[in-house]
């Protein structure tokens, strides 16, 4: 049995190796010429696999008795008693969990890209920027110093830009990348100012120091921290492409599929990870948290309807990412940080698979299939299913200790699960395959509910010492917000289930067209950008023609 000090040393060594290997590979790959592209691809796959193994071993060792700690090899004191700019590693349950997730996705994307880009002249350059981007994300995760976090946050965006511009001759890729540049710079400035406000108020730049200081704080939140929390919300909303500034995320489909997978399964989650890292401050910033929840709810409502009208698989997936990011921010705004972490992990795995298998999705869609006759459930059946789903969900939730008085926010998210179960059960009625099929679907729904609450309980247990306690809803504003969440999801359920009937009305057909075009919210930004930052002439086009 390893001594605690030796165990922590091994965990530290493994965690340090995860981003370091990819930094070295990224720099080494940039030195090799295009003639060695296949070698760079093989080496990158091997290094990515090794990084994942190191992160998985670190997570296993941490689970056996690792301790939360911050290691700082180098620091530089800042003026004004603001703390220090430091090269530091922050090791806790959130760190090892995120490190394992991102390194696994990075390995899968790297392996997929080897065949996807085979024969490309710039394959070696692609792997250089892929390794550097992944290394930046991993360094962001292990950062123990807030200023170091901001610096790596910027580096991630800069490295990603080169991946988005892998096909610079595509005007759509150039436009999306330029939108990303502007939005990223605004988010980075917001985050930097927020970090400076936190440092000047709490006199520390270390995440662990902020955690302990905020835990001991009593009384109202200082004004500087209230402003900082608002700027953190802005940075997170911009990073996660929240409505109405989601256009760049929808348009990056011009980039290679591995880039889309890495972006949607990893990088765009950075906004939710930022809120989770800053949760000691955000858990006490009630106003900022309410705003965050409203932003997420508005995005869920709009993106959830817009995605139903999309005909392109990758564009549909992009809108689902925007909606899921809104869901994560809603969970964080309600103070359910462990639930947001569960959502982040599951969404990342799902979205990586969805993008990397999007080509197969086209084949499945085109393949002939025998579809059972569809029948529309009656209003009575609809109410019965909804009541049954609600009773089953809240009954299983009660078995796991979810109570309306003590956890109203979690109960609201339970209503969301009830909506999902209702949709699943209604599909069995539409299929018209008899009572046995409906019963099997009901059993499957019970398994889904049980798995949901089981996973939430497990994540809450694993992250209990790394995240602040769930915030109680102690004001009429927060209770009204929880009620609005429930009403919004039930309204979305009603619209989705009756969409075939609604399109019979002219006003709904017009609404369908507007939703298909994303409610046109991105058009002013695109026109303004093209006016003040026109694209460069595309190779092969006549002189004077611009993209």
Secondary structure, 3 states (H helix, E strand, C coil): CCCHHHHHHHHHHHHHHHHHHHHHHHHHHHHCCHHHHHHHHHHHHHHHHHHHHHHHHHHHHHHCCCCCEEEEEEEEECHHHCCEEEEEEEECHHHHHHHHHHHHHHHHHHHHHHHHCCCCCCHHHHHHHHHHHHHHHHHHHHECEHHHHHHHHHHHHHHHHHHHCCCCCCHHHHHHHHHHHHHHHHHHHHHHHHHHHHHHHHCCCEHHHHHHHHHHCCCCCCHHHHHHHHHHHHHHHHHCCCCCCCHHHHHHHHCCHHHHHHHHHCHHHHHHHHHHHCHHHHCCCHHHHHHHHHHHHHHHHHHHHHHHHCCCHHHHHHHHHHHHHHHHHHHHHCCCHHHHHHHHHHHHHHHHHHHHCHHHHHHHHHCCCCCCCCCCCCHHHHHHHHHHHHHHHHHHHHHCCCCCCCCHHHHHHHHHHHHHHHHHHHHHHHHCCCHHHHHHHHHHHHHHHHHHHHHHHHHHHHCCCCCCCCCCCCCHHHHHHHHHHHHHHHHHHHHHHCHHHHCCCHHHHHHHHHHHCHHHCCHHHHHHHHHHCCCCCCCCCCCCCCC
